[in-house]
């Protein structure tokens, strides 16, 4: 896995943490969020738009990304509920764990 892929995964995990769902519709990237995401995140998503669309429209890569997010959520929950960490610390630890395994 290349550096670009790691940066993209990190970006998608950050979007997930911010409550942003990224979807494709007719070759376009759509964002759904409960509250407006930070501008910095929107700028990063815009800059990586073509790669995100590619990732989300290729079934194998999409499944890989879904597995990565599921692993991230599981690690964060374990850190919070079994490890006694606050949510932010658990999420940060989970992100570091995921990125170190790629």
Phi, psi and omega per residue, in radians:
X1 nan 2.262 -3.079
X2 -1.472 3.013 -3.133
X3 -1.086 -0.669 3.119
X4 -1.060 -0.726 3.131
X5 -1.123 -0.729 3.115
X6 -1.118 -0.725 3.099
X7 -1.103 -0.697 3.134
X8 -1.162 -0.759 3.108
X9 -1.099 -0.751 3.095
X10 -1.040 -0.747 3.113
X11 -1.101 -0.777 -3.122
X12 -1.182 -0.629 3.054
X13 -1.151 -0.697 3.102
X14 -1.108 -0.720 3.091
X15 -1.093 -0.751 3.120
X16 -1.048 -0.774 3.115
X17 -1.083 -0.555 -3.128
X18 -1.468 0.025 3.126
X19 1.401 0.416 -3.124
X20 -1.775 2.161 3.037
X21 -1.717 2.278 3.121
X22 -1.889 2.200 -3.101
X23 -2.311 2.739 3.015
X24 -1.957 2.505 3.128
X25 -2.551 1.963 -3.137
X26 1.040 0.621 3.140
X27 1.422 0.043 3.118
X28 -1.868 2.645 3.093
X29 -1.616 2.247 3.119
X30 -2.061 2.443 3.089
X31 -1.980 2.379 3.034
X32 -2.207 2.287 -3.127
X33 -2.633 2.581 3.099
X34 -1.236 -0.686 3.109
X35 -2.283 2.743 -3.126
X36 -1.049 2.253 3.102
X37 -1.296 2.836 3.112
X38 -1.041 2.530 -3.133
X39 -1.025 -0.637 3.115
X40 -1.017 -0.714 3.119
X41 -1.192 -0.750 3.098
X42 -1.058 -0.714 3.119
X43 -1.107 -0.735 3.139
X44 -1.164 -0.685 3.099
X45 -1.129 -0.764 3.122
X46 -1.059 -0.744 -3.128
X47 -1.145 -0.476 -3.102
X48 -1.876 0.257 -3.015
X49 -0.902 -0.865 -3.086
X50 -1.073 -0.717 -3.141
X51 -1.221 -0.631 3.102
X52 -1.136 -0.783 3.119
X53 -1.049 -0.768 3.119
X54 -1.032 -0.798 -3.137
X55 -1.079 -0.787 -3.052
X56 -1.332 -0.306 -3.102
X57 -1.758 -0.138 3.081
X58 -1.724 1.998 -3.005
X59 -0.923 -0.751 -3.112
X60 -1.141 -0.795 3.137
X61 -1.179 -0.647 3.121
X62 -1.096 -0.756 3.121
X63 -1.112 -0.714 3.087
X64 -1.025 -0.780 -3.126
X65 -1.143 -0.715 3.106
X66 -1.090 -0.673 3.094
X67 -1.165 -0.675 3.110
X68 -1.115 -0.779 3.131
X69 -1.130 -0.710 3.106
X70 -1.087 -0.730 3.100
X71 -1.116 -0.690 3.099
X72 -1.083 -0.844 -3.122
X73 -1.086 -0.703 3.135
X74 -1.126 -0.805 -3.137
X75 -1.107 -0.698 3.127
X76 -1.127 -0.734 3.136
X77 -1.131 -0.728 3.119
X78 -1.097 -0.768 3.120
X79 -1.075 -0.678 -3.103
X80 -1.340 -0.891 -2.987
X81 -1.536 -0.564 3.129
X82 -1.733 -0.521 -3.089
X83 -1.654 -0.116 3.108
X84 1.252 0.300 3.114
X85 -1.457 2.694 2.995
X86 -1.259 2.905 -3.016
X87 -1.057 -0.750 -3.113
X88 -1.090 -0.806 3.133
X89 -1.111 -0.705 3.126
X90 -1.122 -0.745 3.120
X91 -1.148 -0.737 3.115
X92 -1.096 -0.763 3.099
X93 -1.097 -0.723 3.125
X94 -1.110 -0.724 3.135
X95 -1.123 -0.748 3.122
X96 -1.108 -0.719 3.108
X97 -1.061 -0.824 -3.106
X98 -1.100 -0.858 -3.097
X99 -1.131 -0.538 -3.139
X100 -1.304 -0.331 3.138
X101 -1.567 -0.156 -3.094
X102 -1.571 nan nan
